Amino acid sequence: MMEYLLQIILLLVTAIAIVVIFQRLHIPTSLGYLLVGIVLGPHTIGPVVSMPGLEALAEFGIVFLLFTIGLNFSLPQMQALRHRVLGLGTGQVAFTTLLVGFVMWLAGLPLTVAFVFGAVYAQSSTTIISSLLSEQGEENTQHGRLGLAMSVFQDVTAVPFLVVIPVLGMSVSMDALAVTLGLALAKAVLAFALVFFVGRWLLRPLFHLISERRSVEVFSLAVLLVALLAAWTTNSLGLSLAFGGFIAGMVLGETEFRHQVESSISPFRDVLLGLFFIGIGMRFNPAALPPIWYWAVLGALLIITSKTLIVAGMIRITGIDTRMAWRTGLMLSVGGEFGLALIAIALDAGVLAMQLGQIAISSVLLSMVGGALLIRFNDAIGTWLTRTPPATTPDAPALHEAPERQVVVGGYGRMGHTIAVLLHSCGIPFVAFDTDPARVAQGQAEGHTVWFGDIANPGLLSSIHVERASLVVIAVDNASTAFGAISYIKRACPQVPTIVRARDVDTSKRLIAAGAIEAYPETIESSLQIGAIALQMLNVSKDQIDETIQGVRSWSYQPVLERKLGKPQKI
């Protein structure tokens, strides 16, 4: 036991050190975990981490990854994306798989192996694309939004590969393989129907019951239970664990609990996904690279060129100008982490021999490096390829068209509901969160965008991208919840203004010190409103009432408004 404890400590120390360095260098952490696996693997000099059950545990990282993808691609959301993104995303994966598979088959590989290479090479890294776009300020450009949407949708189109690839490892004739594939697809349809329809019938009432307990621990345990139970169901039918996780995510993605579910599962997903990439790194043998380096380079070039050409051609057909099509194609040229996951599945299923697996892993890693460089200089390369100066590009104004920013409202009680009605009446987009399922149901019945969730949960705030909000209004009547939300917002996105509900002047002062722009004590405000009505009934003029109320408000709030400069300000 002590031996395993020392290995766990070594694994954690190495992972923390490498991931922190990669984060400081703005390199995707998934590559850092791969390096951890290489360093601590059996193929390099130094300590080796080898624990029973580690690989089995790491496999659940893919389960939770697919679960999260399912949350963001429920049936209504896929219906909304059925036009451009659905067609382009599906077409890119299908054409790349066929083209690469055909090239590999011409090179002498068996048809099943060629198909796996095509599926692996068709994937792109959403992590690398999103991080580089954010660094370059291109996340809201036309090519940035389209490329990122296609990259995310690739993860959905990869789900059928989870069903097909394990079957390809069976040593049977082509006729028997066709029958086996047909049976596997039939099982997939059965699993989808079982999990989807039974889940629809059970999960919403279950989470309503659990959410009434107001227990974060019980809610998280319920999320884990649902994901693992769905994975067990598909695995019992001879399918992959990850496929069950994806279906369960799709079911919960249609409920009002989606954001809270995502924030609950993300810590488990991130840790186990890190273990998964560490496991892939341990499979990589640097000593095997010299004899196969040229195949790895050719594979990386095949990934980059095939996806760039296919994506650029498909987008150009939709009517987008040539320069924009090239820039989007260059973004999707990078290899993907999901491709590495498919390699691991193919190795375990016996579809790929170890040497071919080394070539595939090396090709994907090299394409990640080369593709990242192409993303970094996509503007210059697109300009050079089209001989079109950026200033004269017809769609240039659309590049800076940012998506509509919305207001985030924490709490849908008396005050939150009133704020929501005012925002809705003025046509201002907003999203509200509450931990009371009855209030959430009420808000949705009124046609408002209200979700179940704790506004103080950092995972929730991160999942909804609170940094993109135009304003955050915290209308909860719990001071600790308000302080938790403000602390995260001040630390993660101080540029987002926050106004808060407070019980009294003292609480207002502490909330402003914590980072709120304004904090209004409801006891004083309600008294002022009643006082104003009383004065109006006594025939005091409106101007005098406004002046009197403002004077009382300034005097009452003076302790609250003493900022760092010590100068009271009027509200």
Protein Blocks (a to p, Z undefined) as FASTA:
>chain_A
ZZmmmmmmmmmmmmmmmmmmmmmnopafklmmmmmmmmmmmkbgcdddddehklmmmmmm
mmmmmmmmmmmmcfklmmmmmmmmmmmmmmmmmmmmmmmmmmmmmnopafklmmmmmmmm
mpccfklmmmmmmmnopmmgmklmmmmmmmmmmmmmmmmmmmmmmmmmpccdfklmmmmm
mmmmmmmmmmmmmmmmmmmmmmmmmmmmmmmnopaklmmmmmmmmmmmmmmmmmmnopaf
klmmmmmmmmmmmpmklmmmmmmmmmmmmmmmmmmmmmmmmmpcfklmmmmmmmmmmmmm
mmmmmmmmmmmmmmmmnopafklmmmmmmmmmpccfklmmmmmmmmmnomacfklmmmmm
mmmmmmmmmmmmmmmmmmmmmmmmnopafklgmklmmmmmccddddddehjafklmmmmm
mmmmnopacddddfbfklmmmmmmnopacdeddfklmklmmmnopmlpfbdcdfbfbfkl
mmmmmmmmmmmmmmbccddddfblmlmmmmmmnopabdcdfklmmmmmmmmmmmmmnopa
fklmmmmmmmmmmmmmmmmmmcfkopacdZZ
